[in-house]
């Protein structure tokens, strides 16, 4: 007696009548699952018991299975299986390896022994079959790293924000921004933030600095339209005036460009304080300077890339996109939005893609810090700090701070954030926050 055979390619079924040898009968139906899915095919008896081991068929592979006489139901579990684990490892009903994940779709055909058309009907869930990987199993998903936070209050900057932060000659510096302040500049030394005594106060002596940046040799700073650079002894080396209020200051190491950006629609733009790059006469909220081929500017409607001695549009926002901050280094570039969204650059294809929304972020992300290939640290108005870790969000379950997180910098593999003060608390002090990634 021949054993009938079922072949599901474009859902074609070949079956022989039981007890005879008159050739195969071919039944056909449209394929119900996506063409790029991997299929785990299982045959069950009328008591819902498996009558043979499960078989795995990769995307586009002809699905062929012997059909024993006691097979009454055909169960097809389909998986996107982008990493190809199922094809490589196979499936089984026994063993100690990891269980298969829940399938993406489930289809079932009944009454196989009666012949007639084969109809695979979608099912809401898979039956409890205890399917496991057979020859190998996927690498376990590593746990998210811990974000260890250390805070350093700026004790005499009472009721002030810290919009400026940078690394200069191996130390972290911050400033309380424009407005009255007892000191224009502060430095993190050891476990405390100390004021820096400047030999000559900059610009408005009683006011702090709105932005800070360092190219390694010089410390750059701004007050409104005025820009300055000074050396390791805090002696002024240059000063200039730009045609807009400077919101961001970005410096490239080793004598590279220093970009001042402003985001006012009627009086914003991008100016290189060193004169190496041409200006952009559009409102801008930030830039990345990480070498001649890794220079990006974030405009209100696009991201520009410095290529072949010109600013070239690299990404155009659609009508629903609004990105307000950008960060990057030699390996990673990303922009963040006022709705907690993250836009990343795929370095291989030089294209841009959106990360899935981070559930914790409901307001403006102001800080985007590269933390190694595929990793981006973000923070913003709502006090949450999160890490985009290659293909997933790692976000502490609780809000990290009541303070808004305004700006940030990377130093020796750690992130350093500057905060606002808490407006609802009297005599509140802002902080520098060190963020360490602990594996």
C-alpha positions as CSV (number, residue, x, y, z in Angstrom):
1,X,0.0,0.0,0.0
2,X,1.4,3.4,-0.9
3,X,1.9,6.1,1.6
4,X,0.2,9.3,0.4
5,X,2.3,12.3,0.0
6,X,1.3,15.9,0.7
7,X,3.2,18.6,-1.1
8,X,2.6,22.3,-0.3
9,X,4.5,24.5,-2.6
10,X,2.0,27.0,-3.9
11,X,-0.1,24.9,-1.5
12,X,-0.3,21.9,-3.9
13,X,-1.3,18.6,-2.3
14,X,-0.4,15.2,-3.7
15,X,-2.3,12.3,-2.1
16,X,-3.1,8.7,-3.0
17,X,-6.3,7.0,-2.1
18,X,-5.8,4.6,0.8
19,X,-5.3,1.0,-0.1
20,X,-4.8,1.4,-3.9
21,X,-2.1,2.3,-6.3
22,X,-3.8,4.3,-9.0
23,X,-1.4,7.3,-8.9
24,X,-1.4,10.5,-6.9
25,X,-4.2,13.0,-6.6
26,X,-3.2,16.6,-6.8
27,X,-5.1,19.2,-4.8
28,X,-4.3,23.0,-5.0
29,X,-5.0,26.0,-2.9
30,X,-3.4,29.5,-2.7
31,X,-0.5,29.8,-0.1
32,X,-2.0,31.4,3.0
33,X,1.3,32.5,4.7
34,X,3.8,35.2,3.7
35,X,6.4,34.1,1.2
36,X,9.3,35.0,3.4
37,X,8.2,33.0,6.4
38,X,9.7,29.7,7.7
39,X,7.2,26.9,8.1
40,X,7.1,24.3,10.8
41,X,4.7,21.5,9.6
42,X,3.2,19.0,12.0
43,X,0.8,16.1,11.4
44,X,-1.7,15.2,14.1
45,X,-4.0,12.3,14.7
46,X,-7.7,12.7,15.4
47,X,-6.7,12.7,19.1
48,X,-4.4,15.7,18.5
49,X,-1.3,13.6,19.0
50,X,1.7,14.0,16.7
51,X,2.1,11.2,14.2
52,X,5.6,12.1,13.1
53,X,8.4,14.6,14.0
54,X,7.8,18.2,12.9
55,X,9.5,19.3,9.7
56,X,11.0,22.8,8.9
57,X,10.9,24.4,5.5
58,X,12.7,27.7,4.8
59,X,11.3,30.6,2.8
60,X,10.6,29.7,-0.8
61,X,11.4,26.0,-0.2
62,X,9.0,23.3,-1.6
63,X,7.1,21.9,1.4
64,X,6.8,18.1,1.1
65,X,5.7,15.7,3.8
66,X,4.7,12.0,3.8
67,X,1.1,11.6,5.0
68,X,0.6,8.5,7.2
69,X,-2.8,7.0,7.3
70,X,-3.5,8.1,10.8
71,X,-2.8,11.8,10.0
72,X,-6.0,13.6,10.3
73,X,-4.9,17.2,10.8
74,X,-2.1,19.2,9.3
75,X,-0.8,22.1,11.4
76,X,1.4,24.8,9.8
77,X,3.2,27.3,12.1
78,X,4.9,30.2,10.4
79,X,7.7,32.4,11.6
80,X,9.4,35.5,10.2
81,X,12.6,34.0,11.5
82,X,14.8,36.8,10.1
83,X,17.9,35.3,11.7
84,X,17.3,31.9,10.2
85,X,17.6,30.0,13.5
86,X,14.7,27.6,12.7
87,X,16.2,26.6,9.3
88,X,19.6,25.9,10.9
89,X,18.5,24.3,14.1
90,X,15.3,22.4,13.2
91,X,12.4,21.6,15.5
92,X,11.5,18.6,17.7
93,X,9.0,17.5,20.3
94,X,11.7,16.3,22.8
95,X,15.1,17.4,24.2
96,X,16.3,20.1,26.6
97,X,16.9,22.9,24.2
98,X,14.9,26.1,24.2
99,X,11.3,26.1,23.2
100,X,10.3,27.7,19.9
101,X,8.8,31.2,20.2
102,X,5.1,31.8,19.6
103,X,4.5,31.6,15.8
104,X,3.6,34.6,13.8
105,X,0.6,32.8,12.2
106,X,-1.0,29.4,12.6
107,X,-3.0,27.5,9.9
108,X,-4.7,24.1,10.2
109,X,-6.4,21.6,7.8
110,X,-8.8,18.9,9.0
111,X,-10.0,15.5,7.8
112,X,-7.0,14.7,5.6
113,X,-8.0,11.1,5.1
114,X,-11.2,12.0,3.4
115,X,-9.6,13.7,0.5
116,X,-11.2,16.6,-1.2
117,X,-9.9,20.1,-1.3
118,X,-7.2,21.1,1.1
119,X,-8.2,24.2,3.1
120,X,-5.8,25.7,5.6
121,X,-7.8,27.8,8.0
122,X,-6.1,30.5,10.1
123,X,-6.1,29.9,13.8
124,X,-5.9,32.4,16.7
125,X,-3.3,30.4,18.6
126,X,-1.1,27.3,18.3
127,X,-2.0,24.2,20.3
128,X,0.3,23.3,23.2
129,X,2.8,21.1,21.4
130,X,6.0,21.8,23.3
131,X,8.1,22.3,20.2
132,X,11.8,22.8,20.8
133,X,14.9,23.6,18.8
134,X,16.4,20.3,17.6
135,X,20.1,20.6,16.7
136,X,21.0,24.0,18.2
137,X,19.3,27.0,19.6
138,X,19.4,30.8,19.3
139,X,21.9,32.6,21.4
140,X,20.1,33.9,24.5
141,X,19.2,37.5,24.3
142,X,21.6,39.3,26.7
143,X,20.1,41.3,29.5
144,X,20.1,45.0,29.0
145,X,23.1,46.7,30.6
146,X,22.5,48.8,33.7
147,X,22.8,52.5,33.5
148,X,24.6,53.5,36.7
149,X,24.0,57.2,37.6
150,X,26.2,59.5,39.8
151,X,25.1,63.0,40.5
152,X,27.3,66.1,41.2
153,X,25.3,69.1,42.3
154,X,26.5,72.6,41.4
155,X,25.9,74.0,44.8
156,X,26.1,77.7,44.2
157,X,24.2,77.8,40.9
158,X,21.0,78.1,42.9
159,X,17.8,78.1,40.7
160,X,19.8,78.1,37.5
161,X,20.0,75.7,34.6
162,X,23.1,74.2,33.1
163,X,22.6,74.4,29.3
164,X,26.4,74.1,28.5
165,X,28.8,71.1,29.1
166,X,31.9,69.9,27.4
167,X,35.2,68.1,27.9
168,X,38.3,70.3,27.9
169,X,41.8,68.8,28.5
170,X,40.4,65.7,30.2
171,X,38.0,67.5,32.5
172,X,34.2,68.2,32.5
173,X,33.2,71.9,32.4
174,X,29.7,73.4,32.6
175,X,28.2,76.9,32.8
176,X,24.8,78.2,34.1
177,X,24.0,80.0,30.9
178,X,22.9,83.6,30.5
179,X,21.8,85.6,33.5
180,X,23.2,86.4,36.9
181,X,25.6,83.8,38.4
182,X,28.3,83.9,41.0
183,X,30.7,82.1,38.6
184,X,30.8,81.9,34.8
185,X,32.5,78.5,34.6
186,X,32.5,75.3,36.7
187,X,34.7,72.2,36.6
188,X,34.1,68.6,37.8
189,X,37.1,67.7,40.0
190,X,37.0,64.3,41.7
191,X,33.6,64.0,43.4
192,X,32.7,67.7,43.5
193,X,32.0,70.5,41.1
194,X,34.2,73.6,41.7
195,X,34.0,77.1,40.3
196,X,36.8,78.2,37.9
197,X,38.4,81.6,38.5
198,X,38.9,83.2,35.1
199,X,41.8,85.7,34.8
200,X,39.5,88.0,33.0
201,X,35.7,87.6,33.0
202,X,34.2,86.9,29.6
203,X,31.8,89.4,28.0
204,X,29.1,90.2,30.6
205,X,31.0,89.4,33.8
206,X,27.9,88.6,35.9
207,X,26.5,86.2,33.3
208,X,27.3,82.6,32.5
209,X,27.8,81.1,29.0
210,X,25.1,79.7,26.9
211,X,27.2,77.1,25.1
212,X,30.6,75.4,25.5
213,X,32.7,73.2,23.2
214,X,36.3,72.1,22.9
215,X,38.5,71.2,20.0
216,X,41.1,69.7,22.3
217,X,43.4,72.7,22.3
218,X,40.9,75.6,22.9
219,X,37.7,76.0,24.9
220,X,35.0,77.8,22.9
221,X,32.1,79.6,24.5
222,X,29.2,81.9,23.6
223,X,27.1,84.6,25.2
224,X,24.1,85.5,23.0
225,X,25.7,86.6,19.7
226,X,29.2,86.8,21.1
227,X,31.7,83.9,20.7
228,X,35.0,83.3,22.4
229,X,37.9,80.9,22.5
230,X,40.5,80.6,25.2
231,X,43.5,78.5,26.1
232,X,44.3,76.1,29.0
233,X,45.0,79.1,31.2
234,X,41.6,80.6,30.2
235,X,43.2,83.5,28.4
236,X,41.0,84.7,25.5
237,X,42.5,83.8,22.1
238,X,39.7,85.0,19.8
239,X,36.3,86.6,19.8
240,X,33.7,87.3,17.2
241,X,30.0,88.1,16.7
242,X,27.6,85.9,14.7
243,X,24.3,87.1,13.2
244,X,22.0,85.0,15.5
245,X,21.6,83.8,19.1
246,X,23.8,80.7,19.5
247,X,21.9,77.7,20.9
248,X,24.5,75.0,20.1
249,X,28.3,75.0,19.7
250,X,30.1,72.0,18.2
251,X,33.8,71.6,17.8
252,X,35.8,69.1,15.8
253,X,39.1,67.9,17.3
254,X,42.6,68.6,16.0
255,X,42.0,72.0,14.5
256,X,38.7,71.2,12.7
257,X,35.7,73.4,12.2
258,X,33.7,74.9,15.1
259,X,30.0,75.3,14.2
260,X,27.7,77.8,16.0
261,X,24.0,77.0,15.3
262,X,20.8,79.0,15.9
263,X,17.3,77.8,15.6
264,X,15.3,81.0,15.2
265,X,13.2,80.8,12.0
266,X,13.9,84.5,11.1
267,X,17.5,84.7,12.4
268,X,19.0,81.3,12.7
269,X,21.7,79.5,10.8
270,X,25.1,77.7,10.9
271,X,28.4,79.5,11.0
272,X,31.9,78.0,11.2
273,X,33.9,80.1,13.6
274,X,37.1,78.9,12.0
275,X,36.1,79.8,8.5
276,X,36.7,76.3,7.1
277,X,33.1,75.4,6.1
278,X,30.5,77.6,4.4
279,X,27.6,79.0,6.3
280,X,24.0,77.7,6.1
281,X,21.3,80.3,6.2
282,X,18.6,78.1,7.7
283,X,17.6,77.5,11.3
284,X,19.6,74.7,12.9
285,X,19.4,72.8,16.2
286,X,22.8,71.0,16.2
287,X,25.5,69.3,14.3
288,X,28.0,66.4,14.3
289,X,31.7,67.0,13.6
290,X,33.6,63.7,13.7
291,X,36.0,64.1,10.8
292,X,35.9,65.3,7.2
293,X,33.5,62.6,6.0
294,X,31.4,62.6,9.2
295,X,30.0,66.1,9.3
296,X,26.2,66.5,9.6
297,X,24.0,69.5,10.3
298,X,20.4,69.2,11.6
299,X,18.1,71.8,10.0
300,X,14.4,72.2,10.7
301,X,13.4,70.1,7.8
302,X,16.5,68.0,6.8
303,X,19.9,66.6,7.7
304,X,22.8,67.9,5.7
305,X,26.0,66.0,5.1
306,X,29.3,67.6,4.1
307,X,30.4,65.8,0.9
308,X,32.7,66.9,-2.0
309,X,33.2,70.3,-0.5
310,X,29.5,71.1,-0.2
311,X,26.6,70.7,2.1
312,X,24.4,68.0,0.6
313,X,20.9,66.9,1.8
314,X,21.2,63.4,3.4
315,X,17.7,63.0,4.7
316,X,14.5,65.0,4.2
317,X,11.9,65.0,7.0
318,X,8.3,64.1,6.1
319,X,5.5,66.3,7.3
320,X,5.1,64.3,10.6
321,X,8.8,64.4,11.5
322,X,10.5,67.0,13.8
323,X,14.0,66.2,15.0
324,X,15.5,68.7,17.4
325,X,18.8,67.2,18.5
326,X,21.6,65.2,16.8
327,X,24.7,63.5,18.0
328,X,27.4,61.2,16.7
329,X,31.0,60.1,16.3
330,X,33.1,58.2,13.8
331,X,30.8,55.1,14.0
332,X,27.2,56.2,15.0
333,X,25.0,59.1,14.1
334,X,21.4,59.7,15.4
335,X,18.8,62.4,15.7
336,X,16.0,62.6,18.3
337,X,12.6,64.3,18.2
338,X,10.3,66.2,20.4
339,X,8.1,63.1,20.6
340,X,10.7,60.7,21.9
341,X,11.6,59.3,18.4
342,X,15.1,58.3,17.3
343,X,16.4,58.4,13.7
344,X,19.6,56.5,13.1
345,X,22.0,56.3,10.2
346,X,22.8,52.9,8.7
347,X,26.5,53.1,8.0
348,X,26.6,50.3,5.5
349,X,23.9,51.7,3.2
350,X,24.3,55.3,4.3
351,X,20.5,55.4,4.7
352,X,18.4,56.5,7.7
353,X,15.9,54.5,9.6
354,X,13.6,55.0,12.7
355,X,14.0,53.1,15.8
356,X,10.8,51.8,17.3
357,X,9.4,54.4,19.7
358,X,10.7,54.3,23.2
359,X,7.7,53.8,25.5
360,X,9.2,55.9,28.3
361,X,9.8,59.0,26.2
362,X,6.9,61.3,25.8
363,X,8.5,64.7,25.3
364,X,11.5,66.3,23.7
365,X,14.8,64.4,23.7
366,X,17.5,67.0,24.0
367,X,20.6,64.8,24.4
368,X,21.9,62.3,21.8
369,X,25.2,60.7,22.8
370,X,27.1,58.0,20.8
371,X,28.2,55.2,23.2
372,X,29.9,52.9,20.8
373,X,28.8,51.2,17.5
374,X,25.0,50.9,17.5
375,X,24.6,52.4,20.9
376,X,23.0,55.8,21.6
377,X,22.3,57.4,25.0
378,X,19.3,59.7,25.0
379,X,17.8,62.0,27.6
380,X,15.5,65.0,27.7
381,X,12.7,67.0,29.2
382,X,10.9,64.2,31.0
383,X,13.9,63.2,33.1
384,X,14.2,59.7,31.6
385,X,17.5,58.4,30.5
386,X,17.6,55.5,28.0
387,X,20.0,53.5,25.8
388,X,19.3,52.4,22.3
389,X,21.3,49.2,22.2
390,X,21.8,48.1,18.5
391,X,18.2,46.9,18.0
392,X,16.3,47.5,21.3
393,X,15.6,50.1,24.0
394,X,17.1,49.7,27.4
395,X,15.3,52.1,29.7
396,X,15.1,52.1,33.5
397,X,11.6,51.4,34.6
398,X,11.3,54.6,36.6
399,X,12.0,58.2,35.7
400,X,15.6,59.0,36.6
401,X,15.2,62.7,37.4
402,X,12.6,65.4,38.0
403,X,15.0,67.8,36.4
404,X,15.1,68.2,32.6
405,X,18.2,66.9,31.0
406,X,19.5,69.6,28.8
407,X,22.9,68.7,27.2
408,X,25.6,66.0,27.3
409,X,29.0,64.9,26.4
410,X,31.0,61.6,26.2
411,X,34.2,61.2,28.2
412,X,36.2,58.0,28.7
413,X,33.2,55.9,27.6
414,X,30.8,57.5,30.0
415,X,28.0,60.0,29.4
416,X,27.9,63.3,31.3
417,X,24.6,65.2,31.3
418,X,23.8,68.7,32.5
419,X,20.4,69.4,34.1
420,X,17.9,72.1,34.8
421,X,17.0,73.2,38.2
422,X,13.5,72.2,39.4
423,X,11.4,75.3,39.1
424,X,8.8,74.1,41.6
425,X,11.4,73.8,44.4
426,X,12.9,76.8,46.1
427,X,16.7,77.2,46.0
428,X,17.1,74.1,43.9
429,X,20.5,73.3,42.4
430,X,21.2,71.8,39.0
431,X,23.6,68.8,38.6
432,X,26.1,67.1,36.4
433,X,25.0,63.5,35.9
434,X,27.5,60.8,35.1
435,X,26.0,57.8,33.2
436,X,28.0,54.5,33.2
437,X,27.0,51.5,31.1
438,X,27.5,48.5,33.3
439,X,27.3,45.1,31.4
